[in-house]
Structures are given as structure tokens and as C-alpha cells.
Amino acid sequence: MAAQRVTLGAERLPGFRPAWAAARWGVVTAWNPAGQAQDRAANRAAQARLRVAAARWSSLDGVNGDGDWQEPTLILTGISLRDVAALGGAFGQAAVLWGSGARAALVWLPASGVGGVRAERWWLRPAGKGAVAGTPAGPGDV
């Protein structure tokens, strides 16, 4: 079965919810900490450490981004906002995704690791739905 690509959008699509989004979920990567490109070997090693750190949650593999800036992600089911933010922070990420059902929040993490987070609210939607050709409907694919 091929992976279902989803994106984020401003409007809710009634009835749309990927199977993995039945309850709480989060998306995190260890690639390119702080948005700074790393070599493939360093990114792969960091992603392997993330997979070990996230072993207590059920996970699916995902991809964030398009073109030259595609990053493997973990889609973690049953994870709390606090836990996905902690994982993202531990791996130097600028943001993580967290959601419940089809509701999603792009959660910006504090650069210093100290302080609160800032969230932007979105809805999950099939990739390309409502998008201009070649342009994602939201800030990134899951």
C-alpha cells in the first residue's frame, strides 16, 4: 500500500482523516537541526537516534518537504504535545507537528530550549487538494 501524502490547509475537509490520525499524533525529524543543512551521514545517524528515543510510541515513516529539502520524519501515534516538543527540541528542530484527528498544529519550538512554544493551527488534507499547481496548500507535507 502506498503512503498517503497529506498537507496542511486552512479549511477543514469534512470526513478526511488518515488512519494514523485517529487520536493524538506527532511528526518529528532529526534531519537538518535548526534548518542548517547537514551531510547525509550525519542526518541518517541523527534519525536513527531519534527512532531509538521515540521507540515507546507506535511510528510510521513519513517525509516532510519537496525537492532538494525532503526530510524523513517519524509519525508518532498516541504522543502528547509535551513529548513531541521535547523530542524535537532534543534533536535541535525549529518545529514539530502535533495533532488530534484531522486538527494539526505547527508547533514552533524555542531556539534556546527555554521558554514556551508558539503554535499555528491547520487541518490535514490530501496533498494537492486546494493547492495551486506545484504549491503546497500549507506550510509542508507530512
N, C-alpha and C positions, 0 to 999 in steps of 0.2 A: 504494500500500500504506500503510495507516495505521500510525503508530508504535506500537510495543508499549510499554505503560506497565508499569514494574516498580516494586516497592517493596522494602524490606529487611525481613527477618524473622529470628527466632532459629533456626528449624528449616530444615534442608535439604529441598528438594523434589527427589527423585531425577529425573534426566533433564531438569530445567528449566535452560536456559541460553540467553539471547538470542543471536542470531547474532553480534552485535558483541562478545560476551564470550567468544569462542573462546580468547583468550590474555589478556595483560595489558591493562588498560584503566583509564582515569581519568575522572572527571567534575569539571568546574570551571566556575565562573561568575565574571563580573566585576561582577555586579549587587550593589548594596547592601553595599559594603565594611563589615566589622566589624558587620554586622547593622543598620546605620543606613540608613534609607530615603533614597534619592536620587531626584531627579526623573528622569522617563523619558529625557529627552535625555542627561543625564549617564550613566545606565545604558547606553543604547544605544551611546554613544561609547566607554565603557569596554569593552563587549562586543566592539565592532569592533577595538579594540586587542588584546584577548585573542585574537581569531581570527587576527590577524597574528602574534602571539607564538607561537601554537600551530600555525602553518602546516606545520611539519615532520612532524606526525602526521596520520594519517587521522582525520577527525572526522565526527560526526553531531550534529545539533541535538537537544537534549533540553529538558525543563522540570523544575524542582525545585519542590515545594510545591504548595499548593492555594489556592483562593480569591483573596484580595487579595494574597497573598505568593507569587505564581508568578514564578520567575526562569528566564529562558532559560539553558541550560547547553550546554557542549560535551562530548560523549562522545568521548574520545580513545583510539584503539586503538594498542597497542604502546608505551605510555608507561610509564616507570618511576615508582615511588613518589617518588623524589627529584625527578624532573622535574615531576610533577603538584603536589607540595607547593610547589615553587619557583614555579610559575605562580600557584597560589592565594595564596601569600604576596606575590608581586609585585603582585597586584590587591587586597590587603587583606582576603582572605577568612578567616573563622574556621575553616573546614574544607573539605576536598575528599573525594571518594570515590576509592578505588583498589581494584582487584581483579584477580583472575586466575580466569578461568572464572566460575562462579557464586558464588565466595567474594568477599566485599566487606568493605572496612574504611572506616569513617567516621573520617577522619584529622583530628584537631583540631590546628591549627597554633598555634605560639607567638604571642601577641599582639604581642610586641616584634620578631618576626622572628629572635630569638636563642633558642637552646635546642632541645630535642627536641620531637617530636610525640607525641601520645597517640592510640592507635587503638582503636576499638570494632569487634569482628568481627561480621559479619552474613552472611546468604545472600540472593541475589537470588530474588525470587518474583514471579509475576504480580500486578499491582496488585489489591488487594481480596481476594486469596487468604488466608484465615485471619484476615481483619480484621473487626472489629465494624463494622456499617453506618456509613459515613461516617468511619471512623477508620482511618488507615493502619496496616499491620501493623508498621511500623518507623519510624525517625526521619524518613523523607522519601522521596518518589518520585524516580526517576531519569528 
